[in-house]
C-alpha cells in the first residue's frame, strides 16, 4: 500500500519533494552532524551504525510532511495556458527569461523551464514572505520583483537561489532589510533597491556586509534618505563595490569622510539631490581621482550655481564619463579632463567666447551642449579631434533677430565626427559653402528649425559619407541644381515644413543617387518637374502630404526603381490623367486620402476601372476611412469611387471608341476655315483690334479701382529702412501729405497699432492701403525685415489681384543684393528713379502722386505696372 501511494503521487509533488530533499541536505547539514555525534556516543550499536541515515530521515520527515500538508491547502497544478507568465529568450544572459504578473511562491516556478536564468515578477500582489519563491530554480541568475507592494522581505524567500547574481526589488514599499536577508545568495553582484522607503543608508548596508562579490548597488529614488554619515558605508568596506547610484534621494548633507570605506569606487551617480557646495567638497575629500571613471551629478536643486571647487577637482581626475546636465555654472573650466570621453552639459546655458576652447580633452568622443548661449562658433573645438557626437542644438537666445554665426572651417579638425545636432540654432546667414568643410566622416546632420532660407551651392560637397540630412521646418523656398552636390551616399533627406515649390524647374536630387527616403510634407508644391527623380533608382519612399499638388500631365517617377510607398494625402488632386496611372502602376503602396476627387469628371470612369484591376495596396495615414472618396458632385459626396454609380457620365463624356477619320474631318476642316478667316481679319484690322483690347482692359481696371476706392483707409503703405527715414520725413511726406493732394500715408512708427505683433501690423497696413510703396536702397536690401515686408506685399497684392506695388529707387542697387523675386518685380514693373536734379524731382513727384491718388480724384485712368 505504501509503495503504490508513493507511485501515485502527482508529478509536481514528486518534484517538490526531491527539491526539498536537496534543500534539507544543504540547510540541515550541520544539524545532522551534531545529532550523529550525540548518537554515536551512546552504547546502542545499531544506532551507532545507522546514525547518519536516521538523522537524515528525521529531517526529511519534517520537511516532506510540510510539503504534503501544503499540498492540501494550495493547488499543485497550473495550466500553462492560463498562467500569467511569458517565457522568452534572454538577450543579455544565457538561458530563458520568464515574465510573470501572477506568481505563487513555491508553485509557479515548477511550471517554468529548468533553463530559466532570469525571472521577472511584476505587480504580483500578495507574495508570500514565509515561503521560498522558487526553490527549484537553482540556475536562476537574475531575479526582479518590481512594483509588487512588498512591505517587508525575508531570507526564506530567496532560499535555494544559490547561483543568484542580480536581484532587483525596486518600486516596492520596503523600509528595512533583515540582517540575514541574502544569506542563501552569496554570489550576488548587483542589488537594486531603488524607489522604496528606506530611511537611511546604514539600514541597507548592514544587510549587505557578507556579499563579498557585490559590485553594483542602486539606491536611487529613496526620498526619505536625506544625509550620509561617515559610518553609513562602513559595513560594506570589504565588498568589491565598483558602482553606486544614490540619485534622486533628496540628499542634503554628506559628511567629510563618508566615502572613505570604498577601496576604488569607479562609478557614482548623485543626480537630482540637494547637494550644495559643502556637500560636494566633502565628497571630493575621500573620492579617488584615479579610480573614478563615471560621475553623474545632473540637476542639483539646492544652490543656484554648481560647486566650482568640485569642478576644478574633476579637471584633475581620471573620469571618462561626466554628466553635469541641467545645472548652472558661474564659471565652467574647459581645460583638463585628460581621460574624458563623454561630457554632458545639456541645459546648462554654457557660453564661450570665440577665443575660449575645449583644450586638454584629447580623448573626448561625445560632447552634449544642448541649450547653450554660444553665439559664435569658430575655434572652440579645435583640440577635440576625437569627437564622434556633437550636440549644439537649441540656441537659448530668445529674439529671432539674433542668431548663431558659424565661421568657415569651424569644424575642420573634427574629421572623426559622425553625428552633428544643430536643431533650433538660428542660422540667419543660411548655410555657407565652407561651413561644414572638413567633416569627411559625418553620418548624420540635424538642422531642424534653424530659420534657414539660403543654402549656398556645393555647401555639402565634402560630406561624402553623410547618410541622413534633416532640413525640416526652415524657410527654404528654392534648391538649386548643385545644392546637394557631394551627397552621393545620403539615404534619407527630410525637407518637411519648408516653402519649396519646384517652380524653377530645378533638379536638386541629381547628385543623390542612393537616396531611399524623401520627405517633402507641408511645403508649397503644386507639381513636380518631369524627370526630377529620374536617376533615383534606390528611392523607396516619398512623403508629400499637405501640399498643393494637382493632377500632373507628365511622368516624373522613375520607371525602373525601388519605389514602394508614395504618400499624397491632403493635396489638390481632383481627377486623374493617363501619366498619373502610368506613374502609380510602378508603386506598391499609395495614400490619396484627403484629396477633393471630383467624381463628375470624365476620368473618374478610368479611375474606377483602374482601382478594380490594380494590385496596389492603399494605406490610410489620414482620418478618412478610405483613400478615394468623392467630394463632388454633392449627391456622391462621401461615397468611395469603386462603389459610386457613374452611369451619368456616359451622357456627356466622349465615347472611347470613335471613328478617327470622322473626327479628323469634322474638326480639321472647320478649324482651317476659321483660321483663314481670322488671319484675314487680323491682317486687315490688327491695329484696331489691339487698340480695342487695350481700351477694354483699361476701362475694366478703372471701373474696379473706382468701386474699391472707399474701402481703403490709407492711400499707400510706405516700406523703408531706418537709414532712409530722414528722406521719407523730409522729402516724401512733405510732398505727398499736402492739403492739395490729400494723400494719406501709412508709416510703421506712426500708424501701427500698439500691442499687436509686427507681422499682423504689416499685413493689416497692406490690406488697408490702396498701394504699397517700397523705398529701395542698398541698406533696404541688406535688412531682413525690409525684405520680409517686400515679400508680404507681393503675395498680398497678388492674392487681391491688385497692381498697387510702386518701386522707388533711391540709389543704384548692387546686383548681388537683389533677390530673384525682387529682380522679377523690377523687370516687370515701371520703377521711379529719385534724382537730385530739380526739374527731374518735379517730374518724379508728379508721376508718384498720379500712381498713388484715388481714381476719383484723378479723373482719368493711370497706374504704374
C-alpha positions in Angstrom: 0.0 0.0 0.0 2.8 2.4 0.9 4.6 1.7 -2.4 1.5 2.4 -4.5 0.8 5.6 -2.7 4.3 6.8 -3.5 4.0 5.9 -7.1 0.6 7.7 -7.4 1.9 11.0 -6.1 1.3 13.9 -8.5 4.4 14.7 -10.6 4.6 18.3 -9.2 4.6 16.9 -5.7 7.3 14.5 -6.6 9.5 17.3 -8.0 8.8 19.4 -4.9 9.8 16.5 -2.6 13.1 16.0 -4.5 13.8 19.7 -4.3 13.1 19.7 -0.5 15.5 16.8 -0.1 18.2 18.8 -1.8 17.5 21.8 0.4 17.4 19.7 3.5 20.8 18.3 2.7 22.2 21.8 2.4 20.3 23.6 5.2 20.5 20.9 7.8 24.0 19.5 7.2 25.3 20.9 10.4 22.3 19.7 12.4 22.8 16.2 11.0 26.4 16.1 12.1 25.6 17.3 15.6 22.9 14.6 16.1 25.2 12.0 14.6 27.9 12.7 17.2 25.4 12.5 20.0 24.0 9.1 18.9 27.5 7.7 18.3 28.4 8.5 21.9 25.6 6.1 23.0 26.1 2.3 23.5 23.5 1.3 21.0 25.4 -0.5 18.2 22.6 -0.4 15.7 22.1 3.3 16.2 25.8 3.9 16.0 26.0 2.2 12.6 23.0 3.9 11.1 23.1 7.3 12.8 23.6 9.4 9.6 20.7 7.7 7.9 18.4 8.1 10.9 19.3 11.8 11.2 18.5 12.4 7.5 15.2 10.6 7.7 14.1 12.6 10.7 14.8 15.9 8.8 13.2 14.7 5.6 10.1 13.6 7.5 9.6 17.1 8.9 10.2 18.8 5.5 8.3 16.3 3.3 5.4 16.4 5.8 5.4 20.2 5.4 5.3 19.8 1.6 2.4 17.3 1.7 0.5 19.4 4.2 0.8 22.4 1.9 -0.5 20.3 -1.0 -3.9 20.0 0.8 -4.3 23.8 1.0 -2.7 25.1 -2.2 -3.2 23.9 -5.8 -0.3 21.9 -7.3 -1.2 22.2 -10.9 -1.2 25.3 -13.1 -2.5 25.2 -16.6 0.2 26.7 -18.9 -2.5 28.4 -21.0 -4.0 30.3 -18.0 -0.7 31.2 -16.3 0.3 34.8 -16.4 3.9 34.0 -17.2 5.5 34.6 -20.5 8.7 32.8 -21.4 11.1 34.3 -23.9 14.7 34.1 -25.0 17.1 36.1 -22.9 19.2 38.8 -24.7 21.8 39.7 -22.0 22.5 36.4 -20.2 22.4 32.7 -21.3 19.2 30.8 -20.9 15.5 31.7 -20.9 13.6 34.6 -19.2 10.2 34.5 -17.6 7.9 37.5 -17.1 5.1 36.9 -14.6 2.3 39.1 -13.3 0.7 36.5 -11.1 3.1 34.4 -9.0 2.5 31.8 -6.3 5.5 31.1 -4.1 6.9 27.6 -4.3 4.4 26.7 -7.0 4.6 28.8 -10.2 8.3 28.1 -10.6 7.6 24.4 -11.2 5.9 25.0 -14.5 8.7 27.2 -15.8 11.6 25.6 -17.9 14.6 24.4 -16.0 16.8 26.5 -18.1 15.3 29.8 -16.9 18.0 32.1 -15.8 16.0 35.3 -15.4 12.7 35.7 -13.6 10.7 38.9 -13.7 7.8 39.3 -11.3 5.9 42.5 -12.0 2.9 43.8 -10.0 2.3 40.4 -8.4 0.5 41.2 -5.2 0.2 39.0 -2.1 3.6 37.4 -2.5 4.4 35.1 0.5 7.3 36.2 2.6 7.4 32.9 4.6 7.9 30.6 1.7 10.7 30.3 -0.9 9.7 31.9 -4.2 11.4 29.3 -6.4 13.4 26.7 -4.5 13.8 24.5 -7.6 15.4 27.2 -9.8 19.0 26.8 -8.8 20.1 28.0 -12.2 18.5 31.4 -11.8 21.0 34.2 -12.2 18.7 37.3 -12.1 15.5 37.9 -10.1 13.4 41.0 -10.4 10.4 41.7 -8.1 9.1 45.0 -9.3 6.0 47.1 -8.1 4.6 44.2 -6.1 3.7 46.3 -2.9 6.2 44.4 -0.7 6.4 46.0 2.8 9.0 43.5 4.1 11.1 40.6 2.8 12.7 37.6 4.5 15.7 35.5 3.6 13.5 32.4 3.2 12.0 34.0 0.1 15.4 33.6 -1.7 16.2 30.2 -0.4 17.5 27.8 -3.0 18.8 30.5 -5.3 22.4 29.8 -4.6 23.6 31.0 -8.0 21.7 34.3 -8.0 23.9 37.2 -9.2 21.4 40.0 -9.6 18.4 41.0 -7.6 16.0 43.9 -8.1 13.4 45.0 -5.6 12.6 48.4 -7.0 9.2 50.2 -6.8 8.1 48.5 -3.6 7.3 49.7 -0.1 10.3 48.3 1.8 11.6 50.3 4.8 14.2 47.9 6.3 16.1 44.8 5.4 16.7 41.8 7.8 20.4 41.4 8.6 20.5 37.9 7.1 18.4 38.7 4.0 20.8 37.3 1.5 22.4 34.5 3.5 21.4 32.0 0.8 22.7 34.1 -2.1 26.4 34.6 -1.5 27.2 35.2 -5.2 25.1 38.4 -5.6 26.9 41.1 -7.7 24.0 43.6 -8.3 21.4 44.8 -5.8 18.7 47.2 -6.9 16.7 48.7 -4.0 15.6 51.9 -5.8 12.2 53.6 -5.4 11.4 52.2 -1.9 11.1 53.9 1.5 14.4 53.3 3.3 15.0 55.9 6.0 18.8 55.7 6.0 21.7 54.0 4.2 23.0 52.2 7.2 19.8 50.2 7.4 20.7 48.8 4.0 24.4 48.3 4.1 24.3 46.3 7.4 22.4 43.6 5.5 24.9 43.6 2.6 28.0 43.1 4.7 28.6 39.5 3.7 28.2 39.9 0.0 31.9 39.8 -0.9 31.1 39.8 -4.7 28.9 42.9 -4.6 29.8 45.3 -7.4 26.7 47.3 -8.2 24.4 49.0 -5.6 21.4 51.0 -6.7 19.6 53.1 -4.1 18.0 55.8 -6.2 14.6 57.4 -5.5 14.6 56.6 -1.8 13.2 60.0 -0.9 13.5 59.5 2.9 17.3 59.4 2.7 18.4 63.0 3.5 22.0 62.7 4.6 25.1 60.3 4.5 27.2 59.9 7.6 30.8 58.8 8.0 29.6 55.3 9.2 26.9 54.5 6.6 29.1 52.6 4.2 31.4 51.0 6.7 29.6 47.6 6.7 30.4 47.1 3.0 34.0 48.1 3.1 35.1 44.6 2.4 32.9 44.2 -0.7 34.0 44.7 -4.3 31.7 47.6 -4.9 32.5 49.5 -8.1 29.3 51.4 -8.8 26.9 53.3 -6.5 23.7 55.0 -7.5 22.1 57.3 -4.9 20.4 59.7 -7.4 17.0 61.3 -6.7 17.1 60.8 -3.0 16.8 64.4 -1.7 20.2 64.1 0.0 21.3 67.4 1.5 24.3 66.6 3.6 27.4 64.4 3.1 29.9 64.2 6.0 33.5 64.8 5.3 34.7 61.1 5.3 31.5 59.4 4.2 33.2 57.7 1.2 36.4 56.6 2.9 35.3 53.0 3.1 35.5 52.4 -0.7 38.7 51.0 -2.0 38.2 52.1 -5.6 34.8 53.4 -6.5 34.6 53.6 -10.2 31.0 54.9 -10.8 29.0 57.3 -8.7 25.6 58.9 -9.5 24.4 61.7 -7.2 22.0 63.4 -9.7 18.8 65.2 -8.7 19.7 65.6 -5.0 20.0 68.8 -2.9 23.8 68.8 -2.6 25.4 72.2 -2.1 29.0 73.3 -2.2 29.9 71.9 1.2 28.5 68.5 0.5 30.4 68.3 -2.8 33.6 69.5 -1.1 33.2 66.7 1.4 32.5 64.3 -1.4 35.8 65.2 -3.1 37.7 64.6 0.2 37.5 60.8 0.1 36.7 60.0 -3.6 39.7 58.7 -5.5 40.6 60.8 -8.6 42.4 57.8 -10.1 39.6 55.3 -9.6 36.5 57.4 -10.5 35.6 56.8 -14.2 31.9 57.6 -14.3 30.4 60.6 -12.4 26.9 61.9 -12.8 25.6 64.9 -11.0 22.8 66.4 -13.1 20.1 68.8 -11.8 21.4 69.8 -8.4 18.5 71.6 -6.9 19.9 73.2 -3.7 22.0 76.1 -4.9 22.0 78.5 -7.9 25.4 77.5 -9.2 27.2 74.2 -9.2 30.2 73.9 -6.9 33.3 75.5 -8.6 35.6 73.7 -6.2 34.3 70.3 -7.3 34.5 71.3 -11.0 38.2 72.1 -10.5 38.7 68.8 -8.7 37.1 67.0 -11.6 39.5 68.6 -14.1 42.4 66.7 -12.5 40.5 63.4 -12.2 40.6 60.3 -14.4 36.9 60.5 -15.1 35.8 59.2 -18.5 32.0 59.8 -18.4 30.8 63.1 -16.9 27.2 64.2 -16.7 26.6 67.7 -15.3 23.4 68.4 -17.3 20.7 70.8 -16.0 22.9 72.8 -13.7 24.1 76.4 -13.7 27.8 77.4 -13.6 29.3 80.7 -12.5 32.3 79.5 -14.5 32.9 76.3 -16.4 36.6 75.3 -16.6 37.1 73.9 -20.1 40.7 72.8 -19.6 41.8 69.4 -18.2 39.7 66.2 -18.1 42.6 64.4 -19.9 40.8 61.0 -19.8 37.3 62.3 -20.5 35.4 60.6 -23.3 31.8 61.7 -22.7 30.8 65.1 -21.4 27.1 66.0 -20.9 26.4 69.7 -20.1 23.0 69.9 -21.7 20.6 72.6 -20.5 23.4 74.4 -18.6 23.4 77.6 -20.6 27.1 77.2 -21.4 28.6 80.3 -23.1 32.0 80.6 -24.6 33.7 83.4 -26.4 35.3 82.8 -29.8 38.7 82.7 -28.1 37.7 80.0 -25.5 38.4 76.4 -26.4 37.9 72.9 -25.1 41.6 72.3 -24.5 43.1 69.2 -22.9 40.2 66.9 -23.7 42.1 64.9 -26.3 40.1 61.7 -25.8 36.6 63.4 -25.9 34.2 61.5 -28.2 30.8 62.8 -27.1 30.0 66.4 -26.3 26.4 67.4 -25.5 25.9 71.2 -25.2 22.1 71.3 -25.9 20.5 74.7 -25.0 23.6 76.9 -24.9 24.5 80.6 -25.3 27.3 80.2 -27.7 26.6 82.8 -30.4 29.8 82.4 -32.4 31.2 79.0 -33.3 34.8 79.2 -34.6 37.8 77.5 -33.0 36.2 76.2 -29.7 36.6 72.6 -30.8 40.0 72.8 -32.4 41.7 70.4 -30.0 38.9 67.9 -29.5 39.8 65.9 -32.7 38.3 62.6 -31.5 34.7 63.8 -31.3 32.1 61.4 -32.8 28.9 63.1 -31.5 28.4 66.9 -31.1 25.1 68.3 -29.9 24.8 72.1 -30.3 21.1 72.3 -30.7 18.7 74.8 -29.1 20.5 78.1 -29.0 18.9 79.8 -26.0 18.7 83.3 -27.3 15.0 84.2 -27.5 15.0 87.0 -30.0 14.7 85.9 -33.6 16.8 88.8 -34.9 19.9 87.5 -33.2 21.4 84.3 -34.5 24.4 82.0 -34.3 27.3 82.6 -36.6 29.3 79.5 -37.7 32.6 80.5 -39.2 34.1 78.9 -42.3 36.1 75.8 -41.5 34.8 75.9 -37.9 34.8 72.0 -37.8 37.8 71.4 -39.9 39.6 69.3 -37.2 36.5 67.1 -36.5 37.4 64.5 -39.1 36.0 61.7 -37.0 32.7 63.4 -36.2 29.7 61.2 -37.1 26.7 62.9 -35.6 26.1 66.7 -35.6 23.0 68.2 -34.0 22.2 71.9 -34.7 18.4 71.9 -34.2 16.8 75.2 -33.3 20.0 77.1 -33.9 19.1 80.4 -35.7 21.4 80.4 -38.8 20.3 83.8 -40.1 23.0 83.8 -42.7 21.9 80.5 -44.1 24.3 77.6 -44.9 27.5 78.9 -46.4 29.7 76.9 -48.7 32.6 76.2 -46.2 30.6 76.0 -43.1 30.8 72.2 -42.8 34.1 71.8 -44.7 36.3 69.1 -43.1 33.5 66.8 -41.8 34.6 64.0 -44.0 33.3 61.2 -41.7 29.9 62.7 -40.9 27.0 60.3 -41.0 24.0 62.4 -39.8 23.4 66.1 -39.5 20.3 67.7 -38.0 19.3 71.3 -39.0 15.7 71.4 -37.9 14.0 74.7 -37.2 17.2 76.8 -37.9 15.4 79.6 -39.9 17.5 78.7 -42.9 16.4 80.5 -46.1 19.5 80.2 -48.2 21.9 77.3 -48.9 24.9 78.0 -51.0 25.6 75.6 -53.8 28.3 73.0 -53.0 27.7 73.5 -49.3 27.7 69.7 -48.7 30.3 68.7 -51.2 32.8 67.4 -48.5 30.1 65.3 -46.7 30.6 62.2 -48.9 29.7 59.7 -46.1 26.5 61.6 -45.0 23.6 59.2 -44.7 20.8 61.4 -43.1 20.1 65.1 -43.7 17.4 66.9 -41.7 16.5 70.3 -43.1 12.9 70.3 -41.9 10.8 73.3 -40.8 13.0 76.0 -42.2 12.4 78.8 -44.7 13.9 77.2 -47.8 12.0 78.1 -50.9 14.5 77.1 -53.6 17.0 74.3 -54.1 19.5 74.8 -56.9 20.8 72.1 -59.1 24.1 71.9 -57.1 22.7 72.5 -53.6 23.1 68.8 -52.7 26.2 68.2 -54.7 28.6 65.7 -53.0 25.9 63.7 -51.1 26.5 60.6 -53.1 25.8 58.3 -50.1 22.8 60.0 -48.5 19.9 57.7 -47.8 17.3 59.9 -46.1 16.6 63.6 -46.7 13.9 65.4 -44.6 12.6 68.7 -46.1 9.3 68.8 -44.4 7.8 72.2 -43.4 9.6 74.5 -45.8 8.5 76.7 -48.7 9.6 74.5 -51.6 7.6 74.7 -54.9 10.0 73.5 -57.6 8.5 76.1 -59.9 12.0 77.0 -61.2 12.3 73.5 -62.7 15.5 72.7 -60.8 16.8 69.2 -60.4 18.4 69.2 -56.9 18.4 65.4 -56.4 20.6 64.7 -59.4 23.7 64.1 -57.1 22.0 61.9 -54.6 21.8 58.6 -56.4 21.5 56.4 -53.3 18.5 58.3 -51.8 15.9 56.0 -50.3 13.6 58.2 -48.3 12.5 61.7 -49.3 10.2 63.8 -47.1 8.5 66.8 -48.6 5.4 67.3 -46.4 3.9 70.7 -45.6 5.6 72.6 -48.4 4.1 74.7 -51.3 4.5 72.2 -54.1 2.0 72.4 -57.0 3.7 69.9 -59.3 7.0 68.1 -59.8 9.2 68.8 -62.8 9.4 65.9 -65.2 12.4 63.7 -64.5 13.1 65.2 -61.1 13.5 61.7 -59.7 14.9 60.2 -62.9 18.2 58.7 -61.5 17.0 57.8 -58.1 16.8 54.0 -58.6 17.0 53.3 -54.8 14.2 55.7 -53.9 11.7 53.7 -51.8 9.5 56.2 -50.0 8.2 59.7 -51.0 6.2 61.7 -48.4 4.5 64.6 -50.0 1.3 65.2 -47.9 -0.2 68.6 -47.2 0.9 70.4 -50.3 -0.9 71.8 -53.3 -0.2 69.1 -55.7 -2.6 69.0 -58.7 -3.1 66.4 -61.4 0.1 66.0 -63.4 0.3 65.6 -67.1 3.9 64.4 -67.3 5.5 61.4 -65.7 8.1 62.2 -63.0 8.6 59.0 -61.1 11.4 56.6 -62.0 10.2 53.8 -64.4 12.6 51.2 -63.1 13.3 51.7 -59.5 12.5 50.6 -56.0 9.7 53.0 -55.1 7.3 51.2 -52.8 5.5 53.9 -50.8 4.1 57.2 -52.2 2.1 59.4 -49.8 0.0 62.2 -51.3 -2.8 62.8 -48.7 -4.4 66.3 -48.3 -3.4 67.7 -51.7 -5.5 69.2 -54.6 -5.9 66.1 -56.8 -9.4 66.3 -58.2 -9.1 64.0 -61.2 -6.6 61.5 -62.8 -4.7 61.6 -66.0 -3.0 58.9 -68.0 0.5 59.8 -66.9 -0.7 59.6 -63.3 -1.9 56.0 -63.9 1.4 55.1 -65.5 3.4 56.5 -62.6 1.2 54.8 -60.0 1.4 51.4 -61.6 5.0 51.1 -60.5 4.3 51.6 -56.8 3.3 49.1 -54.2 1.6 51.3 -51.6 -0.1 54.7 -52.1 -2.1 57.1 -50.0 -4.5 59.6 -51.7 -6.8 60.3 -48.7 -8.0 63.8 -48.2 -7.9 64.8 -51.9 -11.0 66.5 -53.3 -11.8 64.0 -56.0 -14.5 65.3 -58.5 -16.5 62.2 -59.5 -18.3 64.2 -62.2 -15.0 64.4 -64.2 -14.8 62.0 -67.1 -11.6 60.4 -65.9 -13.4 59.0 -62.8 -14.6 56.1 -65.0 -11.0 55.3 -65.8 -10.1 55.6 -62.1 -12.9 53.2 -61.2 -11.7 50.6 -63.6 -8.1 51.1 -62.5 -9.0 50.6 -58.8 -10.8 47.4 -59.6 -7.9 45.9 -61.6 -4.8 47.1 -59.8 -2.8 45.1 -57.3 -1.6 48.2 -55.4 -2.3 48.4 -51.7 -3.8 51.6 -50.4 -2.6 52.8 -47.0 -4.5 55.2 -44.8 -2.5 57.7 -42.9 -5.3 60.3 -42.5 -8.6 60.3 -40.7 -10.7 59.2 -43.6 -12.0 55.6 -43.8 -11.0 55.2 -47.5 -8.4 56.6 -49.9 -10.7 57.6 -52.8 -13.8 59.4 -51.7 -15.9 61.6 -53.9 -16.1 65.3 -52.8 -18.1 66.3 -55.9 -20.9 66.3 -57.0 -22.9 66.8 -53.9 -25.1 63.7 -54.3 -21.9 61.5 -54.3 -20.0 63.2 -51.6 -18.5 60.7 -49.1 -19.0 57.8 -51.5 -16.0 55.7 -52.4 -15.0 55.8 -56.1 -15.3 52.0 -56.6 -18.8 51.9 -55.3 -20.0 55.1 -56.9 -22.7 54.9 -59.7 -21.1 56.8 -62.6 -23.6 55.9 -65.4 -24.5 59.6 -65.7 -21.0 60.2 -67.2 -22.0 58.4 -70.4 -24.3 61.2 -71.3 -21.7 63.9 -71.8 -18.3 62.2 -71.8 -16.6 61.4 -75.2 -17.0 57.7 -76.0 -14.0 55.6 -76.0 -14.5 54.0 -79.5 -14.8 56.7 -82.3 -14.2 56.8 -86.0 -10.8 58.5 -86.2 -11.3 59.6 -89.8 -14.6 61.4 -89.0 -13.1 63.1 -86.0 -10.2 64.5 -88.1 -12.6 65.5 -90.9 -15.2 67.3 -88.8 -12.6 69.1 -86.7 -9.8 69.9 -89.1 -11.9 71.5 -91.9 -13.8 73.9 -89.7 -10.7 74.9 -87.8 -8.8 75.5 -91.0 -11.6 77.7 -92.3 -11.9 79.7 -89.1 -8.1 80.1 -89.0 -8.1 81.6 -92.5 -10.9 84.0 -91.7 -9.2 85.1 -88.5 -5.9 85.6 -90.3 -7.5 87.8 -92.9 -9.3 89.9 -90.3 -6.2 90.3 -88.2 -4.1 91.3 -91.2 -6.6 94.0 -92.2 -7.6 95.4 -88.8 -4.9 94.2 -86.3 -4.1 97.8 -85.1 -7.8 98.5 -84.5 -8.2 95.2 -82.6 -5.1 95.9 -80.4 -6.5 99.3 -79.5 -9.9 98.0 -78.6 -8.4 95.3 -76.4 -6.2 97.8 -74.6 -9.2 100.2 -74.2 -11.4 97.4 -72.7 -8.7 96.4 -70.3 -8.1 99.9 -69.2 -11.8 100.7 -68.6 -12.2 97.5 -66.7 -9.3 98.4 -64.4 -10.6 101.9 -64.0 -14.1 100.7 -63.0 -12.7 98.2 -60.5 -10.5 100.9 -58.9 -13.4 103.3 -58.6 -15.6 100.6 -57.0 -12.8 99.9 -54.4 -11.8 103.5 -53.9 -13.6 103.9 -50.5 -12.6 100.6 -48.9 -9.1 101.7 -48.1 -8.0 103.7 -45.0 -4.7 104.8 -46.5 -3.6 105.7 -50.0 -0.2 104.0 -49.6 1.8 101.9 -47.1 5.5 103.1 -47.1 8.1 100.4 -46.6 11.6 101.7 -45.9 14.7 101.0 -43.8 15.8 103.1 -40.8 18.7 104.7 -42.8 16.2 106.3 -45.2 13.9 107.6 -42.5 15.1 111.2 -42.9 14.4 111.1 -46.7 10.9 109.8 -46.0 10.0 112.5 -43.5 11.8 115.4 -45.1 11.0 114.7 -48.8 8.3 112.1 -49.2 5.8 113.2 -46.6 6.2 116.9 -47.3 5.5 116.3 -51.0 2.6 113.9 -50.6 0.6 114.7 -47.5 -0.4 118.2 -48.6 -3.8 120.0 -48.5 -3.9 119.9 -52.2 -3.1 116.2 -52.9 -4.8 114.8 -49.7 -2.7 111.7 -49.9 -2.6 109.6 -46.6 0.5 107.6 -46.0 0.8 104.7 -43.5 4.1 104.7 -41.6 5.2 101.9 -39.2 6.4 104.2 -36.4 3.3 106.4 -36.7 0.3 104.3 -37.7 0.9 100.8 -36.4 -1.4 99.6 -33.6 0.5 99.4 -30.3 0.4 95.9 -28.7 -0.2 94.0 -31.9 2.5 91.8 -33.4 4.7 93.3 -36.1 3.5 90.7 -38.6 -0.1 91.5 -38.0 0.5 95.2 -38.3 2.3 94.8 -41.6 -0.4 92.6 -43.1 -3.2 94.9 -41.9 -1.4 98.0 -43.3 -1.1 96.4 -46.7 -4.7 95.4 -46.6 -5.9 98.9 -45.7 -3.7 100.7 -48.2 -4.6 101.1 -51.9 -0.9 100.9 -52.9 2.4 99.8 -51.3 5.4 102.0 -51.8 8.9 100.3 -51.5 11.8 102.7 -50.9 14.6 100.7 -52.3 18.2 101.3 -51.4 21.2 99.1 -50.7 20.6 99.4 -47.0 17.0 98.3 -47.6 18.1 95.1 -49.4 20.5 94.3 -46.5 17.7 94.3 -43.9 15.9 91.0 -43.3 12.8 92.8 -42.1 12.6 95.0 -45.1 12.9 92.1 -47.5 10.2 90.3 -45.4 7.9 93.3 -45.8 8.5 93.3 -49.6 7.7 89.6 -49.8 4.4 90.0 -47.8 3.4 93.0 -50.0 4.0 91.0 -53.2 2.0 88.0 -52.0 -0.8 90.1 -50.6 -1.3 92.2 -53.7 -1.1 89.1 -55.8 -3.9 87.5 -53.8 -6.1 90.6 -54.2 -5.3 90.8 -57.9 -4.1 94.4 -57.4 -1.4 96.2 -59.3 -0.6 98.5 -56.4 3.1 97.9 -56.0 5.3 101.0 -56.6 9.0 100.9 -56.5 11.3 104.0 -55.8 15.0 103.6 -56.4 16.9 106.0 -54.2 20.3 104.9 -55.5 21.8 102.4 -57.9 21.4 98.9 -56.4 24.2 96.3 -56.0 23.3 93.3 -58.1 24.4 90.7 -55.5 21.9 92.1 -53.0 18.9 91.8 -55.4 16.9 88.6 -54.8 15.3 86.7 -57.6 11.8 87.7 -56.7 12.8 91.4 -56.5 14.6 91.2 -59.8 11.5 89.8 -61.4 9.4 92.7 -60.0 11.9 95.3 -61.2 11.9 93.8 -64.7 8.1 93.6 -65.0 7.1 96.9 -63.4 7.9 100.5 -64.0 10.2 102.0 -61.3 10.6 105.7 -60.4 14.2 106.8 -60.0 15.0 109.5 -57.5 17.2 112.3 -58.7 18.8 115.3 -57.2 18.0 117.4 -60.3 15.3 120.0 -59.5 13.5 119.5 -62.8 13.7 115.8 -62.5 12.3 115.9 -59.0 9.2 117.8 -60.2 8.5 115.1 -62.7 9.3 112.5 -60.1 6.7 113.8 -57.7 4.1 114.3 -60.4 4.4 110.6 -61.5 4.3 109.4 -57.9 1.2 111.4 -57.0 -0.7 110.0 -60.0 0.3 106.5 -59.1 -1.0 106.8 -55.5 -4.1 109.1 -55.8 -7.6 107.8 -55.6 -9.0 107.2 -59.1 -12.0 109.5 -58.4 -9.6 112.3 -57.5 -7.6 111.7 -60.7 -10.5 111.9 -63.0 -8.8 109.6 -65.5 -7.1 106.2 -65.5 -3.4 105.9 -64.7 -1.3 103.4 -62.8 2.2 102.1 -62.7 2.7 98.4 -63.5 
